[in-house]
Amino acid sequence: MNDGTLDFTANEMPFSDEELTELALAAAPITTLADDAVPWGGGENRPPSLLPSWYMPSPSYRVRGHWTRAIVITLIVGFLVIDAFGLCITSGFLSFA
């Protein structure tokens, strides 16, 4: 490997699909876990989740000012009012649906 690129093409792969399949089928399955096993990406200060953090990290956000929340709430209420009166604004112009 060189700079994160592979040095061989698909025709020069070190293993064929058949060899990889044979190796996978010959491997012994893991049926039990050790008593002291810990999950990947888990920690004592992380809340429990169904997916590990390396697979799908929890979303991060910044707390924004109150004006952002007011704008979002105003837009949502505006669209609900337009919908409640049976109007349509899909094309950008307010019209009867």
HUURRA-V519055 format. One record per residue. SS is DSSP state (a for helix, b for strand, c for the rest). OMEGA is omega as a letter, one per 30 degrees, with the letter a starting at -180 (* if undefined). D_LAST is the distance of its C-alpha to the last C-alpha in Angstrom with 2 decimals. Layout:
ss/omega/d_last
SS/OMEGA/D_LAST
SS/OMEGA/D_LAST
This chain:
ss/omega/d_last
c/a/60.21
b/l/60.00
c/a/57.41
c/l/55.04
b/l/55.29
c/a/56.99
c/a/60.27
c/a/59.99
c/a/57.75
a/l/56.30
a/a/59.48
a/a/61.71
c/a/60.06
c/l/62.70
c/l/61.57
c/l/60.14
a/l/57.34
a/l/59.96
a/l/62.15
a/l/59.30
a/l/58.34
a/l/62.00
a/a/62.32
a/a/59.19
a/a/60.38
a/a/63.89
c/l/62.75
c/l/63.43
c/l/60.32
c/a/60.14
c/l/60.20
c/l/61.07
c/l/60.50
c/a/63.15
c/a/63.23
c/a/62.85
c/l/59.90
c/a/57.10
c/l/53.56
c/l/52.73
c/l/51.06
c/l/51.61
c/a/53.43
c/a/54.44
c/l/52.08
c/l/48.94
c/l/46.73
c/l/46.75
c/a/43.94
c/l/43.36
c/l/43.42
c/a/46.21
c/l/45.53
c/l/46.71
c/l/44.08
c/a/41.06
c/l/41.95
c/a/40.21
c/l/37.59
c/a/38.99
c/l/37.26
c/l/38.33
c/a/37.72
c/a/35.84
c/a/35.85
a/a/33.85
a/l/31.79
a/l/30.19
a/a/29.19
a/l/27.84
a/a/25.63
a/l/24.23
a/l/23.65
a/l/21.99
a/a/19.49
a/l/18.74
a/l/18.43
a/l/16.17
a/l/13.65
a/l/14.07
a/l/13.60
a/l/10.31
a/a/9.17
a/l/11.15
c/l/9.53
c/a/6.07
b/a/5.19
b/l/5.13
c/a/8.73
c/a/9.71
c/l/11.30
c/l/12.92
c/l/11.29
c/a/9.19
b/l/6.34
b/a/3.79
c/*/0.00
